[in-house]
Amino acid sequence: MKCCQNCPPHVLPLLYNVFSTGVTACLLVNVVFTEKDKSAIKFLRENKHYGAKRFLKIFPAKQWSLSGLNRILNKIDEKGSIERT
């Protein structure tokens, strides 16, 4: 789904009307970590001891944020799990 030429491919554009004026705007939402992503991150963290910056370097197409990766890595380190609580 692509709403305009300015939307980067790593975000999901959501179209909405602004105050019923008929003006259509594009709201960009970052794609969250999928379960498959989380499993790969958990495996590489536990077995290869990868850090957040290394994940950003080896998976540039994913467009993950450093803070999002740090949050997941802290959860893995503290709880040994990626499950939501």
N, CA, C and O atoms as a Tinker XYZ file with bonds, in Angstrom:
   340  protein
     1  N      0.843000   -1.169000    0.000000    73     2
     2  CA     0.000000    0.000000    0.000000    64     1     3
     3  C      0.892000    1.237000    0.000000    63     2     4     5
     4  O      1.734000    1.402000    0.882000    81     3
     5  N      0.708000    2.081000   -0.967000    73     3     6
     6  CA     1.520000    3.291000   -1.068000    64     5     7
     7  C      0.583000    4.443000   -1.375000    63     6     8     9
     8  O     -0.202000    4.385000   -2.321000    81     7
     9  N      0.670000    5.491000   -0.568000    73     7    10
    10  CA    -0.275000    6.594000   -0.742000    64     9    11
    11  C      0.310000    7.744000   -1.549000    63    10    12    13
    12  O     -0.425000    8.465000   -2.224000    81    11
    13  N      1.626000    7.921000   -1.485000    73    11    14
    14  CA     2.235000    9.032000   -2.195000    64    13    15
    15  C      3.677000    8.682000   -2.537000    63    14    16    17
    16  O      4.191000    7.651000   -2.104000    81    15
    17  N      4.313000    9.525000   -3.299000    73    15    18
    18  CA     5.692000    9.260000   -3.704000    64    17    19
    19  C      6.688000    9.487000   -2.573000    63    18    20    21
    20  O      7.820000    9.010000   -2.649000    81    19
    21  N      6.295000   10.194000   -1.541000    73    19    22
    22  CA     7.211000   10.528000   -0.454000    64    21    23
    23  C      7.270000    9.474000    0.640000    63    22    24    25
    24  O      8.097000    9.588000    1.545000    81    23
    25  N      6.438000    8.470000    0.591000    73    23    26
    26  CA     6.414000    7.453000    1.642000    64    25    27
    27  C      7.587000    6.493000    1.469000    63    26    28    29
    28  O      7.729000    5.873000    0.415000    81    27
    29  N      8.431000    6.364000    2.497000    73    27    30
    30  CA     9.504000    5.372000    2.424000    64    29    31
    31  C      8.915000    3.965000    2.440000    63    30    32    33
    32  O      7.815000    3.772000    2.956000    81    31
    33  N      9.612000    2.989000    1.894000    73    31    34
    34  CA     9.047000    1.640000    1.816000    64    33    35
    35  C      8.944000    0.926000    3.166000    63    34    36    37
    36  O      8.234000   -0.074000    3.271000    81    35
    37  N      9.644000    1.423000    4.214000    73    35    38
    38  CA     9.643000    0.718000    5.488000    64    37    39
    39  C      8.517000    1.140000    6.422000    63    38    40    41
    40  O      8.458000    0.659000    7.553000    81    39
    41  N      7.630000    2.019000    5.990000    73    39    42
    42  CA     6.521000    2.434000    6.832000    64    41    43
    43  C      5.211000    2.073000    6.173000    63    42    44    45
    44  O      5.132000    1.945000    4.951000    81    43
    45  N      4.196000    1.911000    6.976000    73    43    46
    46  CA     2.872000    1.593000    6.481000    64    45    47
    47  C      2.049000    2.872000    6.464000    63    46    48    49
    48  O      1.709000    3.397000    7.524000    81    47
    49  N      1.724000    3.380000    5.292000    73    47    50
    50  CA     0.947000    4.610000    5.261000    64    49    51
    51  C     -0.529000    4.344000    5.546000    63    50    52    53
    52  O     -1.107000    3.383000    5.039000    81    51
    53  N     -1.118000    5.193000    6.352000    73    51    54
    54  CA    -2.539000    5.116000    6.644000    64    53    55
    55  C     -3.177000    6.403000    6.150000    63    54    56    57
    56  O     -2.746000    7.499000    6.510000    81    55
    57  N     -4.198000    6.266000    5.332000    73    55    58
    58  CA    -4.857000    7.440000    4.783000    64    57    59
    59  C     -6.036000    7.835000    5.669000    63    58    60    61
    60  O     -6.771000    6.975000    6.155000    81    59
    61  N     -6.208000    9.115000    5.870000    73    59    62
    62  CA    -7.350000    9.588000    6.626000    64    61    63
    63  C     -7.732000   10.977000    6.129000    63    62    64    65
    64  O     -6.904000   11.681000    5.550000    81    63
    65  N     -8.977000   11.371000    6.352000    73    63    66
    66  CA    -9.431000   12.702000    5.972000    64    65    67
    67  C     -9.265000   13.623000    7.172000    63    66    68    69
    68  O     -9.582000   13.248000    8.302000    81    67
    69  N     -8.772000   14.816000    6.924000    73    67    70
    70  CA    -8.529000   15.780000    7.986000    64    69    71
    71  C     -9.774000   16.636000    8.183000    63    70    72    73
    72  O    -10.139000   17.418000    7.305000    81    71
    73  N    -10.419000   16.491000    9.324000    73    71    74
    74  CA   -11.572000   17.298000    9.736000    64    73    75
    75  C    -12.655000   17.382000    8.659000    63    74    76    77
    76  O    -13.266000   18.435000    8.480000    81    75
    77  N    -12.887000   16.337000    7.976000    73    75    78
    78  CA   -13.911000   16.249000    6.930000    64    77    79
    79  C    -13.841000   17.389000    5.916000    63    78    80    81
    80  O    -14.867000   17.794000    5.368000    81    79
    81  N    -12.645000   17.906000    5.663000    73    79    82
    82  CA   -12.474000   18.955000    4.659000    64    81    83
    83  C    -12.235000   18.374000    3.288000    63    82    84    85
    84  O    -12.182000   19.098000    2.293000    81    83
    85  N    -12.092000   17.066000    3.239000    73    83    86
    86  CA   -11.808000   16.445000    1.971000    64    85    87
    87  C    -10.325000   16.372000    1.667000    63    86    88    89
    88  O     -9.928000   15.799000    0.652000    81    87
    89  N     -9.505000   16.941000    2.528000    73    87    90
    90  CA    -8.060000   16.885000    2.344000    64    89    91
    91  C     -7.579000   15.536000    2.858000    63    90    92    93
    92  O     -7.851000   15.165000    4.000000    81    91
    93  N     -6.875000   14.817000    2.024000    73    91    94
    94  CA    -6.353000   13.514000    2.422000    64    93    95
    95  C     -4.902000   13.682000    2.834000    63    94    96    97
    96  O     -4.104000   14.285000    2.117000    81    95
    97  N     -4.574000   13.147000    3.985000    73    95    98
    98  CA    -3.209000   13.239000    4.492000    64    97    99
    99  C     -2.670000   11.829000    4.687000    63    98   100   101
   100  O     -3.425000   10.858000    4.742000    81    99
   101  N     -1.371000   11.742000    4.787000    73    99   102
   102  CA    -0.715000   10.456000    4.966000    64   101   103
   103  C     -0.128000   10.404000    6.367000    63   102   104   105
   104  O      0.694000   11.250000    6.721000    81   103
   105  N     -0.529000    9.440000    7.161000    73   103   106
   106  CA     0.007000    9.235000    8.496000    64   105   107
   107  C      0.937000    8.043000    8.424000    63   106   108   109
   108  O      0.508000    6.944000    8.072000    81   107
   109  N      2.207000    8.241000    8.752000    73   107   110
   110  CA     3.193000    7.182000    8.644000    64   109   111
   111  C      3.355000    6.477000    9.982000    63   110   112   113
   112  O      3.532000    7.117000   11.019000    81   111
   113  N      3.291000    5.161000    9.945000    73   111   114
   114  CA     3.423000    4.349000   11.143000    64   113   115
   115  C      4.558000    3.363000   10.929000    63   114   116   117
   116  O      4.557000    2.626000    9.942000    81   115
   117  N      5.523000    3.337000   11.835000    73   115   118
   118  CA     6.616000    2.380000   11.715000    64   117   119
   119  C      6.098000    0.970000   11.908000    63   118   120   121
   120  O      5.221000    0.726000   12.736000    81   119
   121  N      6.636000    0.062000   11.154000    73   119   122
   122  CA     6.264000   -1.338000   11.257000    64   121   123
   123  C      6.916000   -1.913000   12.513000    63   122   124   125
   124  O      8.104000   -1.697000   12.756000    81   123
   125  N      6.146000   -2.637000   13.300000    73   123   126
   126  CA     6.656000   -3.205000   14.543000    64   125   127
   127  C      7.449000   -4.476000   14.267000    63   126   128   129
   128  O      7.447000   -4.987000   13.148000    81   127
   129  N      8.124000   -4.977000   15.288000    73   127   130
   130  CA     8.872000   -6.220000   15.172000    64   129   131
   131  C      7.890000   -7.376000   15.041000    63   130   132   133
   132  O      6.968000   -7.505000   15.847000    81   131
   133  N      8.081000   -8.205000   14.040000    73   131   134
   134  CA     7.240000   -9.389000   13.886000    64   133   135
   135  C      7.743000  -10.480000   14.827000    63   134   136   137
   136  O      8.842000  -10.381000   15.372000    81   135
   137  N      6.941000  -11.507000   15.011000    73   135   138
   138  CA     7.364000  -12.631000   15.857000    64   137   139
   139  C      8.604000  -13.305000   15.276000    63   138   140   141
   140  O      9.485000  -13.746000   16.015000    81   139
   141  N      8.665000  -13.379000   13.953000    73   139   142
   142  CA     9.837000  -13.957000   13.292000    64   141   143
   143  C     11.088000  -13.119000   13.568000    63   142   144   145
   144  O     12.164000  -13.659000   13.827000    81   143
   145  N     10.930000  -11.784000   13.510000    73   143   146
   146  CA    12.041000  -10.882000   13.827000    64   145   147
   147  C     12.504000  -11.086000   15.259000    63   146   148   149
   148  O     13.701000  -11.196000   15.521000    81   147
   149  N     11.556000  -11.137000   16.184000    73   147   150
   150  CA    11.893000  -11.295000   17.597000    64   149   151
   151  C     12.612000  -12.612000   17.860000    63   150   152   153
   152  O     13.551000  -12.661000   18.655000    81   151
   153  N     12.180000  -13.669000   17.201000    73   151   154
   154  CA    12.836000  -14.971000   17.373000    64   153   155
   155  C     14.271000  -14.936000   16.865000    63   154   156   157
   156  O     15.173000  -15.482000   17.501000    81   155
   157  N     14.483000  -14.291000   15.715000    73   155   158
   158  CA    15.838000  -14.181000   15.161000    64   157   159
   159  C     16.715000  -13.331000   16.070000    63   158   160   161
   160  O     17.878000  -13.663000   16.301000    81   159
   161  N     16.162000  -12.232000   16.589000    73   159   162
   162  CA    16.909000  -11.365000   17.498000    64   161   163
   163  C     17.285000  -12.132000   18.760000    63   162   164   165
   164  O     18.420000  -12.041000   19.229000    81   163
   165  N     16.344000  -12.880000   19.306000    73   163   166
   166  CA    16.603000  -13.654000   20.521000    64   165   167
   167  C     17.698000  -14.693000   20.283000    63   166   168   169
   168  O     18.601000  -14.842000   21.107000    81   167
   169  N     17.622000  -15.408000   19.169000    73   167   170
   170  CA    18.622000  -16.424000   18.848000    64   169   171
   171  C     20.015000  -15.808000   18.716000    63   170   172   173
   172  O     20.976000  -16.303000   19.304000    81   171
   173  N     20.117000  -14.725000   17.940000    73   171   174
   174  CA    21.418000  -14.100000   17.713000    64   173   175
   175  C     21.960000  -13.438000   18.978000    63   174   176   177
   176  O     23.174000  -13.392000   19.177000    81   175
   177  N     21.083000  -12.929000   19.826000    73   175   178
   178  CA    21.521000  -12.314000   21.079000    64   177   179
   179  C     22.092000  -13.380000   22.022000    63   178   180   181
   180  O     23.154000  -13.191000   22.615000    81   179
   181  N     21.376000  -14.499000   22.150000    73   179   182
   182  CA    21.797000  -15.532000   23.097000    64   181   183
   183  C     23.002000  -16.333000   22.601000    63   182   184   185
   184  O     23.849000  -16.727000   23.403000    81   183
   185  N     23.087000  -16.574000   21.309000    73   183   186
   186  CA    24.145000  -17.427000   20.786000    64   185   187
   187  C     25.366000  -16.675000   20.261000    63   186   188   189
   188  O     26.489000  -17.170000   20.364000    81   187
   189  N     25.161000  -15.502000   19.710000    73   187   190
   190  CA    26.268000  -14.740000   19.129000    64   189   191
   191  C     26.562000  -13.460000   19.908000    63   190   192   193
   192  O     27.545000  -12.775000   19.625000    81   191
   193  N     25.716000  -13.131000   20.888000    73   191   194
   194  CA    25.878000  -11.944000   21.733000    64   193   195
   195  C     25.874000  -10.644000   20.932000    63   194   196   197
   196  O     26.644000   -9.727000   21.218000    81   195
   197  N     24.999000  -10.575000   19.923000    73   195   198
   198  CA    24.882000   -9.372000   19.108000    64   197   199
   199  C     24.264000   -8.244000   19.926000    63   198   200   201
   200  O     23.395000   -8.476000   20.767000    81   199
   201  N     24.720000   -7.024000   19.670000    73   199   202
   202  CA    24.154000   -5.838000   20.291000    64   201   203
   203  C     23.234000   -5.114000   19.322000    63   202   204   205
   204  O     23.099000   -5.509000   18.164000    81   203
   205  N     22.609000   -4.062000   19.802000    73   203   206
   206  CA    21.634000   -3.329000   18.996000    64   205   207
   207  C     22.263000   -2.730000   17.736000    63   206   208   209
   208  O     21.669000   -2.785000   16.659000    81   207
   209  N     23.455000   -2.164000   17.868000    73   207   210
   210  CA    24.097000   -1.547000   16.701000    64   209   211
   211  C     24.473000   -2.581000   15.648000    63   210   212   213
   212  O     24.426000   -2.293000   14.452000    81   211
   213  N     24.840000   -3.768000   16.077000    73   211   214
   214  CA    25.162000   -4.822000   15.113000    64   213   215
   215  C     23.902000   -5.241000   14.350000    63   214   216   217
   216  O     23.957000   -5.472000   13.142000    81   215
   217  N     22.763000   -5.340000   15.055000    73   215   218
   218  CA    21.511000   -5.679000   14.371000    64   217   219
   219  C     21.167000   -4.620000   13.323000    63   218   220   221
   220  O     20.737000   -4.956000   12.219000    81   219
   221  N     21.353000   -3.363000   13.659000    73   219   222
   222  CA    21.080000   -2.298000   12.690000    64   221   223
   223  C     21.997000   -2.396000   11.482000    63   222   224   225
   224  O     21.600000   -2.084000   10.359000    81   223
   225  N     23.218000   -2.828000   11.720000    73   223   226
   226  CA    24.197000   -2.924000   10.634000    64   225   227
   227  C     23.917000   -4.113000    9.712000    63   226   228   229
   228  O     24.042000   -3.991000    8.493000    81   227
   229  N     23.538000   -5.265000   10.285000    73   227   230
   230  CA    23.340000   -6.449000    9.435000    64   229   231
   231  C     21.925000   -6.557000    8.863000    63   230   232   233
   232  O     21.700000   -7.329000    7.932000    81   231
   233  N     20.972000   -5.797000    9.403000    73   231   234
   234  CA    19.605000   -5.786000    8.874000    64   233   235
   235  C     19.166000   -4.360000    8.533000    63   234   236   237
   236  O     18.203000   -3.864000    9.118000    81   235
   237  N     19.849000   -3.688000    7.601000    73   235   238
   238  CA    19.488000   -2.293000    7.307000    64   237   239
   239  C     18.114000   -2.138000    6.654000    63   238   240   241
   240  O     17.483000   -1.091000    6.793000    81   239
   241  N     17.650000   -3.153000    5.952000    73   239   242
   242  CA    16.361000   -3.056000    5.272000    64   241   243
   243  C     15.188000   -3.075000    6.245000    63   242   244   245
   244  O     14.086000   -2.653000    5.893000    81   243
   245  N     15.409000   -3.557000    7.454000    73   243   246
   246  CA    14.327000   -3.637000    8.437000    64   245   247
   247  C     13.950000   -2.277000    9.004000    63   246   248   249
   248  O     12.819000   -2.093000    9.455000    81   247
   249  N     14.879000   -1.315000    8.992000    73   247   250
   250  CA    14.616000    0.032000    9.497000    64   249   251
   251  C     14.140000    0.036000   10.946000    63   250   252   253
   252  O     13.235000    0.787000   11.309000    81   251
   253  N     14.758000   -0.813000   11.775000    73   251   254
   254  CA    14.453000   -0.838000   13.199000    64   253   255
   255  C     15.079000    0.370000   13.859000    63   254   256   257
   256  O     16.057000    0.920000   13.354000    81   255
   257  N     14.527000    0.787000   14.982000    73   255   258
   258  CA    15.129000    1.880000   15.736000    64   257   259
   259  C     16.072000    1.310000   16.787000    63   258   260   261
   260  O     15.895000    0.186000   17.257000    81   259
   261  N     17.067000    2.097000   17.144000    73   259   262
   262  CA    18.031000    1.679000   18.152000    64   261   263
   263  C     17.344000    1.486000   19.501000    63   262   264   265
   264  O     17.642000    0.533000   20.222000    81   263
   265  N     16.434000    2.380000   19.840000    73   263   266
   266  CA    15.741000    2.265000   21.125000    64   265   267
   267  C     14.815000    1.050000   21.161000    63   266   268   269
   268  O     14.681000    0.403000   22.200000    81   267
   269  N     14.179000    0.740000   20.039000    73   267   270
   270  CA    13.321000   -0.444000   19.987000    64   269   271
   271  C     14.118000   -1.730000   20.156000    63   270   272   273
   272  O     13.692000   -2.647000   20.858000    81   271
   273  N     15.276000   -1.789000   19.510000    73   271   274
   274  CA    16.144000   -2.955000   19.664000    64   273   275
   275  C     16.669000   -3.066000   21.082000    63   274   276   277
   276  O     16.706000   -4.160000   21.645000    81   275
   277  N     17.079000   -1.938000   21.672000    73   275   278
   278  CA    17.562000   -1.971000   23.055000    64   277   279
   279  C     16.479000   -2.462000   24.013000    63   278   280   281
   280  O     16.774000   -3.191000   24.960000    81   279
   281  N     15.241000   -2.071000   23.775000    73   279   282
   282  CA    14.128000   -2.519000   24.610000    64   281   283
   283  C     13.962000   -4.036000   24.522000    63   282   284   285
   284  O     13.784000   -4.700000   25.543000    81   283
   285  N     14.019000   -4.579000   23.323000    73   283   286
   286  CA    13.880000   -6.028000   23.146000    64   285   287
   287  C     15.076000   -6.763000   23.746000    63   286   288   289
   288  O     14.906000   -7.792000   24.400000    81   287
   289  N     16.283000   -6.241000   23.528000    73   287   290
   290  CA    17.479000   -6.889000   24.062000    64   289   291
   291  C     17.486000   -6.869000   25.589000    63   290   292   293
   292  O     17.905000   -7.845000   26.211000    81   291
   293  N     17.038000   -5.792000   26.195000    73   291   294
   294  CA    16.938000   -5.745000   27.655000    64   293   295
   295  C     15.937000   -6.768000   28.169000    63   294   296   297
   296  O     16.162000   -7.407000   29.197000    81   295
   297  N     14.834000   -6.918000   27.452000    73   295   298
   298  CA    13.833000   -7.908000   27.842000    64   297   299
   299  C     14.403000   -9.322000   27.760000    63   298   300   301
   300  O     14.142000  -10.153000   28.630000    81   299
   301  N     15.182000   -9.592000   26.711000    73   299   302
   302  CA    15.809000  -10.907000   26.550000    64   301   303
   303  C     16.822000  -11.147000   27.667000    63   302   304   305
   304  O     16.867000  -12.235000   28.241000    81   303
   305  N     17.631000  -10.140000   27.974000    73   303   306
   306  CA    18.658000  -10.275000   29.006000    64   305   307
   307  C     18.058000  -10.466000   30.394000    63   306   308   309
   308  O     18.554000  -11.274000   31.179000    81   307
   309  N     16.999000   -9.730000   30.699000    73   307   310
   310  CA    16.418000   -9.784000   32.038000    64   309   311
   311  C     15.534000  -11.007000   32.250000    63   310   312   313
   312  O     15.620000  -11.676000   33.280000    81   311
   313  N     14.684000  -11.292000   31.265000    73   311   314
   314  CA    13.681000  -12.352000   31.433000    64   313   315
   315  C     13.990000  -13.617000   30.656000    63   314   316   317
   316  O     13.439000  -14.677000   30.951000    81   315
   317  N     14.868000  -13.517000   29.664000    73   315   318
   318  CA    15.154000  -14.663000   28.813000    64   317   319
   319  C     14.015000  -14.980000   27.860000    63   318   320   321
   320  O     13.946000  -16.073000   27.298000    81   319
   321  N     13.125000  -14.015000   27.683000    73   319   322
   322  CA    11.955000  -14.226000   26.854000    64   321   323
   323  C     11.644000  -12.947000   26.076000    63   322   324   325
   324  O     12.049000  -11.852000   26.464000    81   323
   325  N     10.921000  -13.111000   24.978000    73   323   326
   326  CA    10.479000  -11.962000   24.191000    64   325   327
   327  C      8.976000  -11.783000   24.273000    63   326   328   329
   328  O      8.405000  -10.947000   23.572000    81   327
   329  N      8.335000  -12.562000   25.125000    73   327   330
   330  CA     6.880000  -12.510000   25.276000    64   329   331
   331  C      6.450000  -11.220000   25.959000    63   330   332   333
   332  O      7.165000  -10.672000   26.798000    81   331
   333  N      5.284000  -10.754000   25.588000    73   331   334
   334  CA     4.708000   -9.579000   26.254000    64   333   335
   335  C      4.162000   -9.985000   27.607000    63   334   336   337
   336  O      3.660000  -11.095000   27.783000    81   335
   337  N      4.264000   -9.077000   28.554000    73   335   338
   338  CA     3.717000   -9.387000   29.886000    64   337   339
   339  C      2.634000   -8.425000   30.250000    63   338   340
   340  O      2.055000   -8.527000   31.332000    81   339
